[in-house]
Amino acid sequence: MTEPSEASEAKRRPQQRKQVLLRLDPAVYEAVARWAGDELRSANAQIEFLLRRALAEAGRLPGEAGPLPRRGRPPAPPQ
């Protein structure tokens, strides 16, 4: 019996978020963090929002890029 290929395995698993190490000038980080606070986002969510917007404006946002994950508390189940 053969093992499933990586492509078929990826189709069955929900796509995981990629973790990256990002080095920023402290003043740039503080500005992004303040902006994120103004828009009720985390600094990480703000950076992803800005990267996606820049990619879209440049026509480079991949079609397979899913929507931004919902932030905050999950909705309550129906009763």
Secondary structure, DSSP 8 states (H G I E B T S, - for coil): -----HHHHHHHS------------HHHHHHHHHHHHHTT--HHHHHHHHHHHHHHHTT---TT-------SS------
